[in-house]
Amino acid sequence: MELRTYTSSSTPILYLKGRFDAHEVAPVREWIKTHIEADQVQLCINLAEVNFVDSSALSVLVQGLKHCREKGGDLVLCCLPQVVRVIFELTRLDKAFRIFVTEEEALQA
């Protein structure tokens, strides 16, 4: 999996590409943890080019969401491809996360 980070409108953004599975969760977990420890609790993860998500990846996202919200922030997702969106819908995590069609919409929220 390829990871790219950048900041837009003072919001840290993590861009993922490829398979987001058990073998790839550690850097995402670390990215979330680093930002939360720095009191940057408004985070955005762009999943535009993710082609697979497994339960361990979902778990890392849910934990990140929980920690952000505990500190008064949020972890939002954007640009989910259909194959990933279906996984969120089947697990009903689309009800827990704020999911946006574009990165711009996510940043405005």
C-alpha positions as CSV (number, residue, x, y, z in Angstrom):
1,M,0.0,0.0,0.0
2,E,1.1,3.5,-0.8
3,L,0.6,6.3,1.8
4,R,0.9,10.0,1.2
5,T,0.3,12.7,3.8
6,Y,-0.3,16.4,3.4
7,T,-2.2,19.2,5.1
8,S,-4.9,21.3,3.6
9,S,-6.8,24.0,5.4
10,S,-4.9,23.0,8.6
11,T,-6.4,19.5,8.4
12,P,-4.0,16.6,8.1
13,I,-4.9,14.3,5.3
14,L,-3.8,10.7,4.7
15,Y,-4.1,9.4,1.1
16,L,-4.0,5.6,0.7
17,K,-3.5,3.6,-2.4
18,G,-3.8,-0.2,-2.8
19,R,-4.9,-2.9,-0.3
20,F,-5.6,-1.7,3.2
21,D,-5.3,-4.9,5.2
22,A,-3.7,-6.4,8.3
23,H,-0.3,-6.1,6.7
24,E,-0.7,-2.4,6.2
25,V,-2.5,-1.1,9.3
26,A,0.6,-0.2,11.4
27,P,1.5,3.0,9.5
28,V,-2.1,4.2,9.4
29,R,-2.4,3.5,13.2
30,E,0.8,5.4,13.8
31,W,-0.3,8.4,11.6
32,I,-3.5,8.7,13.6
33,K,-1.8,8.3,16.9
34,T,0.9,10.9,16.1
35,H,-1.7,13.5,15.2
36,I,-4.0,12.8,18.2
37,E,-1.0,13.1,20.5
38,A,-0.2,16.5,18.9
39,D,-3.8,17.6,19.5
40,Q,-4.6,17.5,15.8
41,V,-8.0,15.8,16.1
42,Q,-9.6,16.9,12.9
43,L,-8.3,14.2,10.5
44,C,-9.3,13.2,7.0
45,I,-8.5,9.9,5.2
46,N,-8.8,9.8,1.4
47,L,-9.5,6.2,0.2
48,A,-9.9,7.1,-3.5
49,E,-7.5,4.5,-4.7
50,V,-8.0,1.8,-2.1
51,N,-9.2,-1.5,-3.7
52,F,-9.6,-3.7,-0.6
53,V,-10.3,-3.1,3.1
54,D,-10.3,-5.9,5.7
55,S,-11.6,-6.1,9.3
56,S,-8.2,-5.1,10.8
57,A,-8.2,-1.9,8.7
58,L,-11.8,-1.1,9.7
59,S,-10.8,-1.6,13.3
60,V,-7.9,0.9,13.0
61,L,-10.3,3.4,11.5
62,V,-12.9,2.9,14.2
63,Q,-10.3,3.2,16.9
64,G,-9.0,6.4,15.3
65,L,-12.5,7.8,15.1
66,K,-13.2,7.0,18.8
67,H,-9.9,8.7,19.9
68,C,-10.6,11.8,17.8
69,R,-14.1,12.2,19.1
70,E,-13.0,11.6,22.7
71,K,-10.8,14.7,22.2
72,G,-13.6,16.7,20.6
73,G,-12.5,16.1,17.0
74,D,-13.5,13.8,14.2
75,L,-12.0,11.5,11.6
76,V,-13.7,11.8,8.3
77,L,-13.4,9.7,5.2
78,C,-13.7,10.7,1.6
79,C,-13.6,9.5,-2.0
80,L,-14.6,5.9,-1.3
81,P,-14.6,3.7,-4.4
82,Q,-17.8,1.6,-4.7
83,V,-16.0,-1.7,-3.6
84,V,-15.0,0.0,-0.4
85,R,-18.3,1.8,0.1
86,V,-20.1,-1.5,0.0
87,I,-17.9,-2.8,2.8
88,F,-18.8,0.2,4.9
89,E,-22.5,-0.3,4.1
90,L,-22.5,-4.0,4.9
91,T,-20.8,-3.4,8.3
92,R,-23.0,-0.3,8.9
93,L,-19.9,1.7,9.5
94,D,-21.3,4.2,7.0
95,K,-23.6,5.3,9.9
96,A,-20.6,5.8,12.3
97,F,-18.3,7.7,10.0
98,R,-18.9,11.0,8.2
99,I,-18.2,10.0,4.6
100,F,-17.8,12.6,1.8
101,V,-17.8,12.2,-2.0
102,T,-14.9,14.6,-2.4
103,E,-11.9,15.7,-0.4
104,E,-13.1,19.3,-0.7
105,E,-16.5,18.5,0.9
106,A,-14.7,16.6,3.7
107,L,-12.4,19.6,4.5
108,Q,-15.4,22.0,4.5
109,A,-17.2,19.8,7.0
